[in-house]
């Protein structure tokens, strides 16, 4: 290939048996071809770094290891025209668009293919002329978009019984287009960049497609729409029905095939069209003027381009320069002259503008695992298995986490050093409830699933695992069986405990005793209980009976102040920092914001359900009450949404090193001291893995991160605690 490099026009490496060294060397040095077929390749994270000076068509179909791109992946490919990535594992809208936006000449993009079903066409069904039918997009290929591009696909129905059908899905015509194009793929010492251990079934898309198709099949008998000549098996029919909601005006005569998971995202097509202004064909369907108009409306309704509704990207230097000019002008004005400060010129405006500029500078936030290991404890073999964590409310560097082994560890999360350590005492248990006292910053309450409840004073705890802990500085409270949640009121006088029962227990911190047990507060178990942040007697409960209730201790909680219901069981509830709102999270991404005063619905967040009854969702506030972060235990994504409009700002994808090691979200918290920072308690979707705390900084970019997770032991996903 090197010897004939300058003479090459089309290079077909689909299903190639070559190893990762071959692909890396090819990616680094490039080829002087115009068409490159890398179908079924083993790239996991695509990063072009070589010289592909003539390339105009790139095929990555069926690259089932491919999950993401590095930020500058396509930077040196200014003339790439056609790109196909059907049936990959690409799922993140934001990182995908950020990478594709470098392709100024891209006119045809495909993550799935819509094919025409001849039996449902107007001419076949009614004998009418296509011109007389409603204005709909027809599946087309590159040759139909008005330019002499490559016809990168034969429109053919696939026979599921033959491998040849899949091999013929993407066939190239050798048409020379002499435009210089350059591409790159970075050499990396991380073996996960090129992956030869892919197992498509590990990602679970068969089940996902089945969930999506079930609702469609209830409305449409797809069998009547598919011609007898198109040999589609039951699995393919399920795939066909699952995408009808994405393109409202595409009739059933067009059926989607070989979709990547990004196609399942709500408003996928509209987001793509709105974000790629030069795109003319998406998934074999033309992009019309009316499509762009609809996409613009949908984008503005459901997505936030930049934080705090900023419309245009600005550099940090530009914002600082404007602030300096404003301050200088204000300083030299006459003292007798009134200075009018609009909201746009307030200090908050500049702070938020700086945050928006940093978040908007990259779709790849900085993620890294909180590394707390035995080397920090004088025991090289020691490691922890976190199960719950909480930021300190007044000391920005401290965090406490409880482990699956019953340990309580106070750590400096800025440098990973252990500050205090409490070993597990007695039977094996998991710490599910943690809460810091506010007025006494050295004290915290920890509750375990075996019912034990203790108050610890970290000033009296040993600093390392080697220190002897004799119980000094701790208070033991009466047990609360099968505990899942604890929370302290705003005055540090009382705390509540809930668990796998319909009851809630009230404890007096000063006297170290249980005051009362409120019985039958819900019809099913109460997973989370939360005091308000400013009213010491007000608290909320969330239960799997689908209800969220607000209570007042002054009224001796016999009946709630109000009850509001979700359509599924509630996993958790929390107050906004100013107590203005309640944020309720129910199973499978049902997240609602309620007015705390009376429980009225303020906002319902538009997060797509997966169809799983075990997809336990948790949501918290970030940046005060400006944004919410939401994650679920069956998904590897954390969603960031505006708390005032519900518009989605960003999705953060969690991936481990290597194939099939996506991670699910067990819990998460916004950093109370740092805007656009959070921590996520995550675990691998594979056997023999354990939980880890992943820190996320949306203000910093890390497009060269190679994967931040470690090989860990298994801990099953469950619904317990917040």
N, C-alpha and C positions, 0 to 999 in steps of 0.2 A: 504493500500500500504506500509506503514511503517512496519507493522507487517510481511509482506511477502517480504520485501525489498531484502534480499540476495538471494531469490529464483526466482526473476523476470528475465525473459529473453527478452520478448517483451511487451512493454506498449503502448497501443493505446488510446490516448486522443484526437483524431481528433473530431472536432466539439463539444468539451466538453462544457457543460453549466456552468462550474465552474467559479467563480469570480476571480478578479485580486489577491486577497489575496492567493487563492489556487495556482495560477501560480507562484507568487513570492516565496511562501514558498517552492514549488517544485523546483524552480530554485536555491534557496539558499542552500537547503540541498541535493538535487540531489536524484538519484535512482541508484541501482546497476543493471540496465538493459543493454542489448546489443543493442536493437532496441527501438527507441523512436519516436513515431508518434505524432507530435504536429500540424498536419494539421489544418488549419483554426483557429489557435490560435490568440490571441489579442495583441501580443507583437508589440510595435512600434520601440523601440530601443533595440536590443538584446545584453545582457551582461551576460554571463554565470559565475556563482560564486559559484556553489555547487560541489557535488561529484557524478559524473557519471562515475565510475571507469571502467565499462565494455563496454561503448557505442562504437559501430562501425558504426551505421547507424542512421541518424537524418533526419526527414521529417518535413519541415515547409511549404509545399505547401499550397496555398490558404490563407496564412496569410496576408490578404490584408491591414493590418495596418503596417506591417513591412517595414520600410524605410531604416534602417541603423544599424550599429553595433558599439559598443564601441571597442576601440583599442585592449583590451586584452580579447575580447569576447571568443575566442577559444584557449587561451593560454594553458589551462590545459586539452586539449583534444588531446594528441599526437597520438592517435590511431584511430581517426575518419577517416573512409574510404569512406563512401558514404554520400553525403549531397544533399538534394533537396529543392529548393526554387522557384518552379514554381508559377507564378501568385502572386507574392508579389509586393511591391512597391519599391524594392531595385533598385537604379538607378545610383549610383556613382561608377565608375570603380575603383577609387583610394582608397577610404575607404574600399571598398569590398575586394580588393586584399590585402590591408594591414592587414585586419582581417583574411582572409583565409590563408595568408602566414604562420600563426602560426601552420597550420595543415600539418605537415610534411608527414603524411601517407595518405593524401587525394588523392584518385585515380579516384573517380567519382563525378562529380559536375553537377548540373542541375538547370538552371534558366528557361528553356523551354524544351519541349520534341519533338524531331523529330521522327515521326512515319512513318512506311513503308506503302505506298499505294500499295496494292497487284496488283491492275489493271495496274499499271505503271511499275511493275517489269519486268526485261528482260524475265523471263520464261513465264510470263502471256502475254506479248505483242508480243514476237517473238519466244518463245519457246527455246531461246538460253540458254546457261549455264552462270551462274553468273561469272565464272572464265574468260569468254571471253570478259566481259565488261570492260570498263575503270576502273582504280583503283580509287574507291570512298569509302568514309567512310559509313559503314552501321550502322543504329541504333542498338545499342546493350545495354545490361544491365550488371549488375555487374558480372554475372556468365560467361560472355564472355571475360573477360579481362585477363584470365590466372590464376586467383587465386580463391579459394573457398570463394567468398564473398556472400553477401545476394543478391538475386534477388529482388530488391526493387520495381519492377513494373511489372504489367501485361501489355503486349503490346495489348491494346484493343482500338478500335475506340469508341468514345463517342457518345451516342445518346443524342442530345440536348434536346430531349423531356422528359428525365427522370433524376431525381436527382440521381438515383442509379449509373448512368454512372460516375458521378463526384466522388461519394463516392468510387468507385472501381478503381479510377485512380492510387492510390498508395497503394498496398496491400503487406504485409510483409510475408516472409517465415521465420520461426523460426529456424535459423541456428546458433548454438553456436560458437562463436569465442572468445576464452579465452585470450584476451589481455587487460591489464589494461588501462583504459581510464578515464580521469578526465575532468569535465566541470564545468563552472561557470556561474552564473547569479547574478548580483549585486542587492542587495536590494536598493530601492530608495524611497525617500519620494515624488518623482515627479510622479504623477499619469499618466503622458504621457508615461512612460516606458511600461505600460500595458494598452491597449486602447480598450474600449468596445463601442466606438461610431463611428467605422469605416464606411465610406460610400464609396464603391469602385468607384461609379460614380463620386464622387467629383474630382477624380484625372484626369478625362477627357480622359481615354485611349481609349474609344470607338471612339471618334473623332480622336485621334492620329492614331489608327490602320486604320481608314478609309483613312486618308491622305497618309499613307505609301502604302496601298494596291492599291490606284488608279493608281499609275504609273506602278505597276506590272501588273495589269489587262489589261492595254492598250497593253502590249506586249504578254501576254499569256492568252489564254482562259482556265482558271483553271478548268472549268467544264469538259473539255475533259480529264483532268488528274486524276479526282477523280472517283473512281468506283461507279457504281450505288448502290452497297451494302453498301457503307460508307455514312451514313445519316448525311450530313453536311449541316447546314443551311447557309443562305447568310452571316451572321455575321462571322461564322467560316471560310468561304471561304476567307473573307477579311483578317482575321488573318493569314490564310495559305499563302496568296500571299505576305505578307509583309516582310518576312525574307529571301527571295531568294538571296538577294544581299550579305548577311553576309557570306555565304559559297558558293563560286563560283563553286565548283566542286560537289555539291550535286544535283543530278538530281531531276526533279519534282516529282518523285515517293516517295520522302520523304517530309513530310509536318510538319511544326512546330506548336505546340499547347501550350496554356497556358503560354505565355511568360511574364516574368517580364520586366519592362521598361528598365532595363540595357541592354537587348538584342537589343534594338533599337539604342544603341550607335554605332557610326561608328567604325569599326574594333574591335567590341566587342570580337569575337571569337579569333582573333589573339592576342589581349591584354591579354586575360585570359591564353591562351596557353603559351605565352612568359613569363608570370609572375608566372606561377605555373609549375615548371619543372617536377614534379612527376605525373602530371595529365595524366590519360590514357583514360578517357571518359569524354566528355563535351557535355551535352544536348543529351545524347543517341548516340552520334557519337564518334567513336574511334579517338584518337589523334595519328596520324601516324608520321613517321619521316619527311615526306615531309611537313606535317602541321606545325611541329616545325620550319623547315627551312623557310617556308613562313612567319610564325608568327614573327620570329626574324627579317626578312627584313622589314616587315610592321611596327613593333614596332620602329625600328631605324629610319624609314622614317617619321612616324607621331607622335611619342611620345618622350618626353624628360624625361629620367629616373631621372636625377637630374639637378638642375639649372646650367647654364653655361657649359652644356655638360660634367659635371663631370661623370665619369664612375663608380666609386665605392663610397660607403658611408664611410665617415670618421667621427670620433668624433671631437667635438670642441677642446677637450684637445689635441688630436693628432696633429691637425693643429697648435694650439698655440705652441706646443712643437717644431714642425718643423720650425716655424718662429723664435723662440728664438735661435735655433741652427744655423740657417742661419745668423741671425744678429750677433751672437757671432763670428762666423767664419769670417764674413766680417770685423768685428771690429779689429780682431787680425792680419789681413793680412797686409803686408808691404804697406806703403803709396806709394811706387814706383811701386807696382805691380798693373797692371790693373785688375779691377774686372768686369767680364762680367755678366750682369744681363739679363737673358732671360725673355721673357714675363711671363713664368710660375712662376718666382720668384719675380715678381713685387709686390708692395703693393696691387694693384688691384687684383692680383691672390689670395692673402691671404684673402682679404675682401670678394671676391666672393666665395672662398672655405668655409669660415665660414658661409656665407649665405646658400650655398648649403647643408652644414652639418645640419644646423638647419631646413631648409625646408624638407630635406630628413628624418629627425628623426621621423616625424609623418605625416600621411595623414589627420589628424584632426587639422586644424588651430584653433587658438583662435578667437572666434567670440563673440562680446558682443554689445548690443544696447547702443548707446549714450543716456544716461539718462539725459534729460534736462526737469525738471518738475517745478511745481509751488513752491515747497519747496525752490528752489534756488532763488525765486523771491519774497519771503515774502507773497505768495498767495497760500495756500495749494491746491486750486481747479484748479489752472492754469496748462495747458499743451499745447504743441505745436503740429502742424501738418506740418512737413517739406515738401516742394515740390521741392526745389532746394538748392544746397549747393556748396561752393567752399572753398578749403584750402587757407590760407593766403600764398602769395608767398615768404615772408621773415621772418615771425614769426611762428615758427614751432608749437606753441601750439594753434594758433587761427584758427577758421573756422567761416564762416558766412553761415546761411541758411535763406531762405525765406519760408514763410508758405502759405498754402492754404487760409488763412484768411488775407493775405496781410501784415503780420508782417515781420520785418527784425531783426534777432537775431544774435549777435556776441557772440560766445561761446568759452571757453577754452575746447577743445575736449579731453584734457588729464584728466581733473577732472570733466567735466560736468557743470562747473559754467558759468552762464551768465555774459558776460562782458559788453555788451551794448544791448539796446533794443529799437526798433522803432515800435510803435503800428500801426495798420492799420488806415489809414485816408480816410474817405469818403466811397464810395461803396465797397462792398465785392469784392475782387479780389485775384488772386494767383500770387505770385512772381515767375516768370519763368526765369528771367535773372539776373545774379549776376557776377560782375567782380571787383577785387581789382586793385587799382593803384599800380604800382611797385616802383616808386620813392617817392611816398607819402603814406607810409604804413598805415596811419590812415584813408585813404579815399577809398570809394568803390562806384560803380554805381549799382543801383537796378532798374529792369524794371518789370512791372506787365502786366498781360494779358489784362487789361483794357486800356493799352497804356501809363500809367504814367511812367516817367523816372526821377530818382532823384540821385543826388550825395550826399553822406553822409560823414561827418567827425566824426569818432567814438569818437574823443576826446571831442566833444561837445554834445554827446548823453547821455541820462540818463542811469545809470547802471542797473536799474531794471524796472519792469513793473509798479511799483508804482510811479516812477519818472514822472514828467510832461514833455512832449515833445512839444515844441512850434515852432519847425521848425528851430531852431538855428543850424548852421553848415551844412545846406543842400542847394542844388541848384536844381531847377526844370527846366527840359528841355521840349521842345515841345513834345507833345504826338506822339507815333507811334502806330497806331491802331493794335489790335490783335497781340501784341508783343510776340515773343517766344525766342529771343536770343539777348544778347548784348556782345560786346567785345571791349577792349581798346588796342590801339597800344603800341608798345614797349617804346615810349617816353612819354607816358601819356598825349599826346596832343589831340588825337582824339579818338572817339569811334564810332562803327557801331551798328545799330539795324536792325533786320529782324523779320518777322512774317508771318501771313497768308496773304501774298501778294507776288507779283513778284518783289517788290521794296526793296531797302536797303537805309537807311538814314545814313548820315554822320554828326557827331556832333563835335563841338569844345568845349573841356572841359574848357579851360582857359576863354573863353568868354561866356560860358553857353548858346550856341545857336546852332540851326541846320544849317549846312552849305549848304547841298545839299541832294536831293533825287534822287538816281539812279533808273530809271524806267525800267521795263521789262527786268530784268537781267536773268530771267529764264522763262520757260513756265508754271510752277506751283509755289506754294508758297515756300519760302525759309525758311527752318526750323532753320538752324544754319549758322551763319557767324563768321569767326575767322580770326583775324590778325595773321601774323607770329610773332614768338617770338623775332626776332632780326631785321627785316626790317620793319620800321614804315609805309611803303606805300603798302606793299603786304598783300592781304587778300584772303581768299577762301570762297566760298559759296557752300552749299549743298541743293539740292532741291528734292522734290518728283517728278520732271520731269525726274528723274534718272541721272541727270548730276551733276558733281562737277566741278566748274570753279575756276580758279586762276585769280586774278585781280591785277592791279597796279594803285594806285591813281595818279601816275605821268603821266600816259597815259590817264587820264580823262576817267574812265572806260566806254567806248562806246562798246568795244569788249574785251573779255577775253584774257589773255595770252595763255590759252589753255583750252580745255574742255575734260573731260573724263567721261565715262558713266558706270553706273552699270546696272544690269538686272532688278532691282526694284528701287523704290523710295528711295532716300538717306535721312536717318534720321539725320546724323551729319557728320562733318569732323573736324579734328584737326591736327595741325602741331606737329611733334616730337620736343622735347626740343631744338634740335640743328637746326631745320628747314630743315633737310635733307629729311624728308619724310612727306607725307600727309597720314593720316589714315582715310579712308572713310568707313562708316557703313551704309549699306542699309537694307531695311526691310527683316526680316527673316534670320538673321545670315550671310548675305553676307558682309564680312569684307575684305577690300583690302588695301594694303599699296602701295602707289605711290611714285615715285621719284618727289620731289617738284619742281625740276628744269624744268621738261618738262611733267610731268603727266604720264610717262610710268609706267606700272604695275611692281612693284618690287616683290610683294608677295600676294598671295590670300590664306587666312586662311581657313583651311578645317573644317568648322563648319557646322554640319548637319542642314538643314532647317526643320521647322516643318510643312510647307505647309500653314501657316496662313498669310494672308495679313495684319493682325493687330499685328504681332509680331515685334514691333519696337525695333531695335537693336542699342545699343550704345557701343562705344569702346574708350578707352583711353590708354595712355602709363603709364608704371610703371617702376621703377628703371631707370630713365632717358629714354632712348629709347630701353632698353634691352628687355622688355616684354610688351605685350599688355594685357589688361583685357577687356572682352566683356560680356555683359549681355543683355537680351531681356525681354520685358514686358509680354510675355506669358510664361516665363520659370523661374524656381526657381534656376537657375545655373549661376554662373559666371565662365567663362573659362579663364585660364591663358596660354598664348602662347608665345613662343619665337619670338621676332620681326625680327630676322635675318633668321630663318629657317622655321617658321610657326609651329614647333612641339609643341604639347600640353603638358604643364607641369603639370597642375592640374585643376580639376573642384571643385568649392566650392559650396556646396548645402546649400540653405537657407530653414530652416524649423522652423515653430512656435511651440508652445506648444500644444500638443494634435493632434487628427486626422484631416485630411482635412485642415490643416492650412499652407500648403506650401506657399511660398512667391514669388512674382515676382519682377523683377529688373526694377526700374523706371529710375535710373541713377547711376553713379559710378565714382569714381576718385581714381587714385593712389596717395599715400602720397608723396609729393615732397621731404620730408626730411628723410623718413624711407624706406629703401629697403623692398620689399615684404610686404608692408602695404598698405591698401586701405580702403575706406569707400564706402558703398553701400546704396543708397536710395531704400528701399524696402517696399512692402505692402503685406498684407495677401490676399490670394485667397479665400476670403469669404466676405459675406456682413458685414456691420458695422465695417470695419477695416480702419485704416489710415496708413499713411506712417511713417516709422521710419528710422533713420540712423544707419546702422550696421557697426561697425568697425571690420576689419579683419586683423589679424597678422599671416602671414604664417611662421614666425620664431618662434612662440610659439605654444605649443600643448595644446589642451583643450579637451581631449577625454571624460572628465566627465561632459561636459556642458550639461545641462538638457533642453535647449531651452531658448532663450533669448528674445522672443518677448512678447508683452503685448496685451491685448484686446484693439482694437482700432476701430475708426470709418471708414466708407467706403469712398474711393476716387477712382473714375474710372481711369483705365489705359488710357493713351493717348499718342500721338506722340509728344507733344509740347516740344520744348527746348531740351537741351543736357543733 
